[in-house]
Amino acid sequence: MLSVAAALAIVLEQARPRSPVVMPLSPDMLGLVLAEDVVSDLDMPPFDKAMMDGFALRSSDLRDGRAELTIVEEIPAGKTPTVEVKSGQASRIMTGAPIPQGVDAVVMIERCEIAGQNVRVNEPRAKPRMNILERAKEMRVGEVVLRSGARLGPAEFGLLAAVGHTRVHVQPAPRVAVLSTGDEIVDPEQKPGPGQIRNSNGAMLLAQVARAGGVPRFCGIARDEPTHLRDMIAAGLQADVLILSGGVSAGKLDLVPGVLAELGVEALFHKVAMKPGKPILFGVKGREPEAQARESVAALAGASGSERSTPCLVFGLPGNPVSSMVGFELFVRPALRALIKLDPNACWVKARLTKDFPYRTDRPTYHPARLQMADAGWTVEPTPWFGSPDLRGVQPANAFALLPEGDHPHPAGETLMVLRVDND
C-alpha cells in the first residue's frame, strides 16, 4: 500500500498547470495567479504631491516654526498649480494635489490659522520635504510592479488598475465537478427515509473546492446502478478535475472503480496507508498511449511541463465524511494549487503539542486539531473525535495533526507536522 507521500507525488506529477488565459480586470480574477510580469506605464505619483490638506510653503520662511504668509492660490486635487510660491507666500493645498513651484514643504491645516488673505503658521517640526510625496516614489515608468506568480488580491487589483493593465494573463481556475454516489444518499432539502442520509459530502466538497481556488460544479447524486453511474461520471469527466464521493471501497455496490475503467480512466493508485480515508482512488482520463509516448520523448528532450497533455484528474474519495474531507485536503487541494502554479505543500507547518496526547494507531492518522500561533511559534491541540463518521467533531478544528503509526505517548512540547485547512 502506498504512503501518503508516494501517492501525493503521483498526483502532482499529473497536476500540470493549464495554459494561461487573458481575463478583464474584474472580481472574477480574485485569488487567481498572475501569468505575466506587469510593468508600470507611468511614474506614480506622476508629480510631487501633497500628503495632506494644509499650506504649501518654503520652509526657510519659518522662524522657530512660525510665520505669517500671504495666500496666493488654492490648489484642489486634480488642479495644476498656476502660481509660483515665493518667499513670504503660501498656497492652500488639498491632499493629492500637485506641489507648486518654489515650495519644499506642506504644513497640515491643523497647524495653520487663516486670517483674511494671510495664514499664520505654527509648526516647530517643519523641515524640507515635509508632507510631500516625491514623484515616482511608488513606481517608475518601465518598472515591474507585479511578478508572474503573484496571487491576485485587493492590493494587486489596485496596482493593475493604477498602471492601466486591464486585461491580464492569469492561470485559469480549474473547473471541478463533484459527484456524490449511493442509493442511500438524498438531497439536503429532503427528509431522509429509512436507511437514507442527507448528502453532506456534496456541500462540504463544493466548499472545499471553492476555498482551494477551483470553480466547483455539483453534478448530482449517482445511484448504485452501472448505466446511471456511467452517464453521470462521463459528464463529470468533461471538467479539469472530477471528485467522486463514495463507492470506491471493495463492497458489492462499490461500482466506481469498474465504471471509471470502462470510461478510460487510468487508475494510478487505489488505497493509501492513512487513516481516515484508506480506500482513496486517483486516476487520469485523457492520457492516450500516443500522448504518453510524446510525453516520454518530450521529457528526454527537456520540454517543459506546459507542453504536455492535460488530462482530467479523477479522485474517488470514501463516503465517510471525515475520510472524504481528509482525502481532499491531502490530495485534491495540493493538485488544485499545482494547477494554478501555487506551492502544493504550503499548507503544512510544524507545531508543538500543548498537552500530553497518548495515541495508538495502525496507520498514520490525520487527527482533527486546533492550531494557533503563539509567541514561540505554532501550537496544536487535538480536538475530541471518534472517527471518520464524526463530521461534527471536526467542526471546531482548523487543522489535522499527523500522528505516526504505532503506540506513542506524544508528550506536551513534542513537535508534530500539521496540515492547515483554514488558509487559502
N, C-alpha and C positions, 0 to 999 in steps of 0.2 A: 504494500500500500504506500502511495506517495506521501511524503511530508508536505506540509503547507508550503514551505519554501520552494520545493521542487515543482509543486503544482502551480504556484504563482509564476514561476519562471516560464512555464509552458504558456500560461495565459498572456503574459506580457510579450512573449515572442510573437504572438498573433495580433496584439493590440497596436497596430501601426497607425499613426495619425493619418487622417484623410487629407486630401489636397485643400489648401486654403481657399476661402471664398471671399468675395467682396460684399460688404454689407453697408448700408447707410447708417450714419451715426444715430442710434435710437436705443431705447431701453432694452430692446431685444438682444443687444450685444453685451449686456451686463454679465460679468463672470466669464466671458469668452477670453481667449488668449490671442494676443496680437501676433500676426504672422509677418510683420514688416517693421523696419525702423521708420520712425516718424520724425521728420525734420521740420524745424520752425521756418516759416516763410517771412518772419518779421522779427524785429527787436521787441522785447517785452520787458518793461514798458517801452513804447516807441518814443518816449521823451522823458526827461526828468519830470517827476510828478509829485504833487503834494500828498503826504500820507495822512493828513487830517485837515479839518477845517481850521482856518486861522489867518495869519497875515504873513505874506512873503516879503522878506526884507533883507538888508545887508547886516550881517552880524556885527560888522565893525561899527555900525551906528549906535550900538548899545553900550552904555557905560554902567558897569555893575549890573547888567541885565535890564537896564531901564532906558527908555527914550520916548519922546512924543514925535510921531512921524505923520506926514501928510499922506492921506489915502488918494492914490492916483487912478485906481482901476479896481473893478470887481471881476473875478475870473471864476465862473462856474465850471463844473466838469463838462467837457465837450466843447468848450470855447478856447480859441487860441489867443494868448495874450497879445495886446497891440501896443503896450507902453513899456518902455524900458524903465526899470526902477533905479532911481539914482539915490545918492546919499541924502538922507533926511526924508525918504519916501518909503511907502509900503503899498502893496496891492492885497486887497482882501481875496482869499483864495479858498476854494472848496476841495474836499478830498477827491483825488484823482485828476485834478486839473493840471495842465502843463505849467511848469515854473517859468516866469517871465525872465527876460534878460536882466542882468545886474544883481540877481538875487542869489544868496547862498544859504538861506535858512528859512524855515517856516515855524512861526511861534503859534501854538494852539490858541484857539479863540478864548479859552478859559483864562489865559494869561494876558488878555488884552481888554482894554476899555475904550469903546468908541466915544469920541467927543466931537460931534459935528463932522467936519471933514478930516479930522485927525484921529489917530489911535494912540493911546497910551499903552506901552508895552512894559511888562514886569516879568521877566524870565531870567533869573540868575544863572540858569544852566545853559543858556543859549550858546551855540557854537556852530561853526561852519558845517553844512550838510545836515543840520538837524531837521528831522521830519521830511526829508527829501529822498525819494527812491530814484536812484540814478537810472538813466536809460540803459536797457539791455541787462539790468541786474539779474533778472529772472532767466532770460534766454536771449540768444543772438540769432540772427539770420543764418541759416545753414547748420545750426547746432542740432544734434539728435536729442530730442526731448523724451522719447519713449523708445525702448529697445524691443525688438522682436522677442516674444516670450513673456512680455508683461501681461498680467491678468487685468482685465478692464473693470475698474471700479469707478465710483463717482469722481475721484480726483483725475483719473485718466480720461474720463469723458470730458471734464473741463479743459484739460490740456489739448485734446484733439480739437475741441471747438475753438480754443484760443488761437491755434495755428491754422485754422480753416481746413482741417483734414476731416471732411465729412463723409468720405467713402473709404472704408478701411478693410484691409486684408486681415482676416481672422481665421483661426482654426474652428471649423464648424462644430457645434454641439452635436454629439452622437444622438441619433434617433433610436430610442429604446422602447421595444414592445414588451409588455408584461402580460403573461397569460397564466391564469390560475387553472388548476386541473382537479377533478374529483367529483364524483356523484354526490358526495356529502356536502359540497360547498354551495351556499346560496348567497345572493347579493346582500349587502349590509342592510338595505332597507326592508328586507323580508324578515319575518319571524321564523326562526328555524323550526322545522318539524322534527319528528322522532329521528334520531341518528344524524341530524344535519347540524352544521355550524356555519356561522357567517364568515364571509371572505375577508378576514382581517389582513391576510398576507398581501392581497392585491393593493389595498390602500397604503399599507406600510411600504411596499416596494416602490410604488409610484413616488412616494415622498422621498425615499432614499435616492432614487434616480435624480429627482429634481435637485436635491441638496448636493449631489455629486457633480452637477453640471450637465446632465443629459436632458433630452427632451422626451418626457415619458408619454406613452400611449397605452391605455388599457385595452386589451384585445377581447376580454370577456372570460367566461368560465367554460373550459372544455370538459365534456363528460368522458367517463371511462368507457369509451366506445371508439374503436380504431378509426372509422371513417370520419366521425366528427372531430376527433383529436387531430387527425392528419390535416383536415381542411383548415383548422384554426392555427396549427403550427405553421403550415405553408404560408398563411397570410402574415404571421409574425416574422417569418424569415425575410420579409422584404425590408425590415429595419436594419440598422447597423448592428444592433445588439438585440437578442431575444432572451428574456428571462422567463423561465417556467417555474412554477411553484407546485411541488407535489408530483407524485407519480414516477419518481426516479429510483425508488428502492427496489427490492427483489420480490415484492408481493405479486400475487396473481394478476392484480389490476394495475400494477405499475407499468403502464404501457409506453411511457415516454421514450425510453432508450430505443425500443424497437421501431417506433414511428419515426424518430429522428433519423435512424439509419436508413429507413425506406426513402426518406426525403433527401438523402445525400449528405446528411450531416456526418462529418468525420469526428468520432469521439476520440479526444486526446487523453482524457482520463475520466475515471468513474470510481469514486471513493478516495477519500483523503484521510490520513491519520490525524483526526481532530475531533473535538467534542465541544459544542454540539455541531452536527452537520456532516457526519461521515459520508453519507451516500451522494455527495455533490458530484455533478457531471459537467464537463466542459467539452465543447466541440466547436467545429467551424463548418460553415456552409459556403461553398464557392471556391474551394481550393481544388480545381480540376488537376489531373495529373500533369497536363501540359503546363499549367501555371506553376505547379510545384517545381517542375524541371526548369522553368525560366527563372524561378527564384534561386535555385541552386547555381545556375550559370551566373546570374547577377551577383550573388554573394561572392563567387570566385573572382568576378571582375571588379569587385569593390563598389558595386552600385549601392546607392542609399536606399533605406527602407521605404522612402516615399515612392519609389518606382515599383514596389512590389504590389501584388494583388491585395485587395482589402476585403476579406471575407466577412460574412455575418458571424459574429461571435455568439455562441449559444451557451447559456448557463442553465442547467437543471438543478434547482435548489430544493432541498427537502421541504415537506409540508409543515412540519412543526415550526411555529412562528419564530422562535429564537434561533433555530437552526437556519432558517431562511435569512434572518437578519444578519447573523454572523457570516454566513456564506457570502452575502452581498458585500459586507464590509471588507472581508479578506480578499475577495477575488474580483467582484464586479466593479466596486469603486476604484481600485487601482487600475483596472482596464479602462474605465471611463476617463480617468485622469491621464493615462498614457495616450488615449486617442486625441486629447486636446493639448498634448505636449506639456503636461504638468508632471511633477515628480510623483510617481505612484507610491513611493514609500514615505511621503512626508507626514503621514498620519500617525507614525509610531514615535513614542517618547519613552524615556526611562524615568521611572518614578519609585519613590520609597514607600514601603508599606507603613501605614500609620499605627497598625496594631497587629498582634500575632494572628496568623490565619492558617492553622494546620489544615492540610487538604490532601486527599488521596484520589488519584485518577489513573485510569489505564491508558489514557491518550492525552496529549497536550490539550488543555482545556482553556477556552476563552470565557472567562467568568465576568459577568456584569460588575462594574465597579464605578466608583465616584472619583474622578480625577480633579485635582485642584493645584493651583500654583501657589507655593509658599515662598518665603524669603530665601530659602536654601534650594529651591527648585520644585519640581513636580512631586506631589504626594498622591497616594492612591489608597482607597479603602474598598474592598469587595462589598457588594450590597447583597442582602438576603435574596436567595434564588433557589428554586427547587428543580430546575432542569429545563429542557428545550421547550415544553409546552407553556412555560411560565412567562408570557409576554408582559403581564402586569409587573412582575418582579424586575423587569428590565427598565421600566419607565423612569425610575429615579436615577438610573445610571447614565453616564455620558462617555463611557469607555468600556473596553473589555481588557481585563488583565490576563496575561498569558501565564498559566500555571503548568509547569512541566509534568510530564508523565512520572508516576511514582507516588511514594508516600513522603511528604515533605512538611517540616514544621512551619516554614515561612514566617520567621520571627519579625517583629516590628523593626523597621530600618532596612530590611532586605530590599534590594533593587529588583524590580520586575520590568519587563517590556510591556507596554500598554498601548493599545490601539484606540486612538481618539475617534469619536464619532460625532462630535459637536463642532468640528471645524470644517471649512469647505476646501 
